[in-house]
Amino acid sequence: MRRVRALAAAACLIPLAGLAAPLSNDEIAEICAKADDPAQCARLVEAVQLKRLPTLARRDGNALTVTLFPSGGATFTDSDDPVAGRAYSLWDYLDGINAVVLYTTQGDSAAFMLLQRTTNRRTELPTEPQLAPDRQHLVTADICQGRCSNEIAVWRVSRDGVRKELAWSPGPAWTDAVARWKDAATLSFEYVGPNGPGTAEKKLGDPVWKRVP
């Protein structure tokens, strides 16, 4: 029985893992060149991802259904309510942790949601997450001049869900930033500061990080 389950799992994952690859910044720029707003851009990205990952999700009007593993589905329904309305778009698939990234909009606010396909657990994230090489952590960089937390956050991934583990704020020194993993213990940043663009690195063991209880 264990071998049958293992083979079934492999069969379900092969179509996704074989096609999964995040869209590059250039691809997104080309896809969204004529979009009127971020929500429309996200829906155009979704159209591309649905074609690349046909067994992962499907859209039927206002409803986006993501297949769960090993069976079932999670449905996200767009609402046009002017106060509490929310829209969902398929953004990416992280095959390393079998999770789907959704782009969500509510009024003028936008965020991301991570859906773990094996447990149907959902985690709200402020920006697009980047998966670490160890497949146990994510990083988000919520840095801007407007309504942002101005925080770099490292999240721990487990079957029980995703929780924030470390946080650090560069303060007003940075007005924009992108975080990537150099290795499982080091983050690299491309940021915009008072003197223009710059780069930096930070180890997860650096004492500037605040450990989140």
C-alpha positions as CSV (number, residue, x, y, z in Angstrom):
1,M,0.0,0.0,0.0
2,R,2.8,2.4,0.8
3,R,4.4,1.8,-2.6
4,V,1.1,2.4,-4.4
5,R,0.7,5.7,-2.6
6,A,4.2,6.8,-3.4
7,L,3.7,6.0,-7.1
8,A,0.4,7.9,-7.1
9,A,2.1,10.9,-5.4
10,A,4.9,10.9,-8.0
11,A,2.4,10.7,-10.9
12,C,0.5,13.7,-9.6
13,L,3.5,15.8,-9.1
14,I,5.4,15.1,-12.4
15,P,3.1,17.4,-14.6
16,L,3.5,20.3,-12.2
17,A,7.2,20.0,-11.4
18,G,8.1,19.5,-15.0
19,L,6.4,22.8,-16.0
20,A,6.7,24.9,-12.9
21,A,9.0,27.9,-13.2
22,P,8.4,31.4,-12.0
23,L,7.8,34.1,-14.6
24,S,10.7,36.4,-15.0
25,N,10.4,40.2,-14.5
26,D,10.7,40.7,-18.2
27,E,7.9,38.2,-18.9
28,I,5.6,39.9,-16.4
29,A,6.4,43.3,-17.8
30,E,5.5,42.0,-21.3
31,I,2.3,40.3,-20.1
32,C,1.2,43.3,-18.2
33,A,2.3,46.0,-20.6
34,K,-1.4,47.0,-21.4
35,A,-2.9,46.3,-18.0
36,D,-4.9,49.1,-16.5
37,D,-4.1,48.2,-12.9
38,P,-2.3,45.5,-10.7
39,A,-5.5,43.4,-10.5
40,Q,-5.7,43.2,-14.3
41,C,-2.0,42.4,-14.5
42,A,-2.5,39.6,-12.0
43,R,-5.4,38.1,-14.1
44,L,-3.2,38.2,-17.2
45,V,-0.4,36.4,-15.4
46,E,-3.0,33.9,-14.2
47,A,-4.1,33.2,-17.8
48,V,-0.5,32.3,-18.7
49,Q,0.0,30.1,-15.6
50,L,-3.2,28.2,-16.2
51,K,-1.9,27.2,-19.6
52,R,1.5,26.3,-18.2
53,L,0.0,24.3,-15.3
54,P,-3.3,22.9,-16.6
55,T,-3.7,20.3,-13.9
56,L,-3.0,22.8,-11.0
57,A,-6.0,25.0,-11.2
58,R,-9.0,26.1,-13.3
59,R,-11.1,29.2,-13.5
60,D,-14.9,29.2,-14.0
61,G,-16.1,32.8,-14.1
62,N,-15.5,34.4,-10.7
63,A,-14.3,31.1,-9.1
64,L,-10.7,29.9,-9.1
65,T,-10.3,26.3,-8.0
66,V,-6.9,25.0,-7.0
67,T,-6.4,21.2,-6.9
68,L,-5.3,19.9,-3.5
69,F,-3.0,16.9,-2.9
70,P,-3.8,14.0,-3.0
71,S,-7.4,14.9,-3.8
72,G,-10.0,17.7,-3.5
73,G,-9.9,21.3,-4.3
74,A,-9.9,24.8,-2.8
75,T,-12.1,27.4,-4.4
76,F,-11.6,31.1,-4.2
77,T,-14.5,33.3,-5.4
78,D,-14.1,36.9,-6.4
79,S,-16.5,39.4,-4.8
80,D,-17.4,42.8,-6.2
81,D,-18.6,44.1,-2.8
82,P,-17.3,47.7,-2.6
83,V,-16.3,47.3,1.0
84,A,-15.3,43.7,1.6
85,G,-14.9,42.5,-2.0
86,R,-11.8,40.5,-2.8
87,A,-10.3,39.1,-6.0
88,Y,-7.9,36.1,-6.4
89,S,-5.5,35.3,-9.2
90,L,-3.1,32.4,-9.6
91,W,0.4,33.8,-9.5
92,D,2.9,31.0,-9.1
93,Y,3.5,27.4,-8.0
94,L,6.4,26.5,-5.6
95,D,7.0,22.9,-6.4
96,G,9.7,22.7,-3.6
97,I,7.0,22.8,-1.0
98,N,3.9,21.9,-3.1
99,A,2.3,25.3,-2.6
100,V,0.4,27.8,-4.7
101,V,0.9,31.6,-4.6
102,L,-2.2,33.6,-5.1
103,Y,-2.3,37.4,-5.8
104,T,-5.1,39.0,-3.9
105,T,-6.7,42.5,-4.1
106,Q,-9.1,44.2,-1.8
107,G,-10.0,47.7,-2.7
108,D,-6.7,49.6,-3.2
109,S,-4.7,46.9,-1.2
110,A,-2.8,44.0,-2.7
111,A,-1.1,41.1,-1.1
112,F,-0.2,37.4,-1.6
113,M,-1.6,34.2,-0.2
114,L,0.3,30.9,0.1
115,L,-1.8,27.8,-0.1
116,Q,-0.2,24.6,1.0
117,R,-1.8,21.9,-1.2
118,T,-1.3,19.0,1.1
119,T,-3.1,20.6,4.1
120,N,-5.2,23.4,2.6
121,R,-3.5,25.8,5.0
122,R,-3.4,29.4,3.9
123,T,-1.0,32.2,4.9
124,E,-1.4,35.9,4.1
125,L,1.9,37.4,3.0
126,P,2.6,41.1,2.3
127,T,4.7,40.5,-0.9
128,E,5.7,37.7,-3.2
129,P,7.6,35.0,-1.2
130,Q,10.9,33.7,-2.3
131,L,11.7,30.1,-1.3
132,A,15.0,29.2,0.3
133,P,17.3,26.5,-1.1
134,D,16.6,24.4,2.1
135,R,12.8,24.5,1.3
136,Q,12.1,25.3,4.9
137,H,12.0,29.1,4.7
138,L,10.5,31.9,2.7
139,V,11.5,35.6,2.7
140,T,9.3,38.6,2.0
141,A,10.4,42.2,1.5
142,D,7.7,44.7,2.3
143,I,9.5,48.0,1.6
144,C,8.1,51.1,0.0
145,Q,7.4,54.8,0.7
146,G,3.7,54.3,1.1
147,R,1.6,51.8,3.0
148,C,4.2,49.2,3.9
149,S,5.5,47.6,7.1
150,N,9.0,48.4,6.0
151,E,10.0,45.0,7.1
152,I,12.1,42.1,5.8
153,A,10.6,38.9,7.1
154,V,11.8,35.3,7.1
155,W,9.1,32.6,7.5
156,R,9.4,29.0,8.6
157,V,7.6,26.5,6.4
158,S,6.2,23.3,8.0
159,R,3.2,21.0,7.5
160,D,1.5,22.8,10.3
161,G,1.6,26.0,8.3
162,V,3.8,29.0,7.7
163,R,4.9,31.3,10.6
164,K,7.0,34.4,10.8
165,E,10.4,33.6,12.4
166,L,12.7,36.6,11.9
167,A,12.1,40.2,11.1
168,W,14.3,43.2,10.4
169,S,13.6,46.8,9.3
170,P,16.1,48.9,7.4
171,G,14.1,52.0,8.5
172,P,13.8,55.0,6.3
173,A,17.2,54.2,4.7
174,W,15.5,52.0,2.1
175,T,12.5,53.0,0.0
176,D,12.3,49.9,-2.1
177,A,13.9,46.5,-1.9
178,V,14.0,43.0,-3.4
179,A,15.2,40.0,-1.3
180,R,16.7,36.8,-2.7
181,W,18.4,33.8,-1.2
182,K,22.2,33.6,-1.8
183,D,22.2,30.4,0.1
184,A,20.2,28.8,2.9
185,A,21.7,31.0,5.5
186,T,22.3,34.3,3.6
187,L,19.9,36.8,2.0
188,S,21.0,39.3,-0.7
189,F,19.1,42.5,-1.3
190,E,18.8,45.0,-4.2
191,Y,17.5,48.2,-2.7
192,V,16.9,51.9,-3.3
193,G,18.2,54.3,-0.7
194,P,19.0,58.0,-0.4
195,N,21.9,57.7,-2.7
196,G,20.2,55.5,-5.3
197,P,20.3,51.8,-5.9
198,G,22.5,49.5,-3.9
199,T,23.1,45.9,-2.8
200,A,23.6,44.3,0.5
201,E,23.8,40.9,2.2
202,K,22.7,39.6,5.6
203,K,23.2,36.3,7.3
204,L,20.2,34.8,9.2
205,G,22.5,34.7,12.2
206,D,23.1,38.4,12.2
207,P,22.1,40.0,15.6
208,V,20.0,42.7,13.9
209,W,17.2,40.2,13.2
210,K,14.4,40.2,15.7
211,R,13.2,36.7,16.5
212,V,9.4,36.5,16.4
213,P,7.9,34.5,19.3
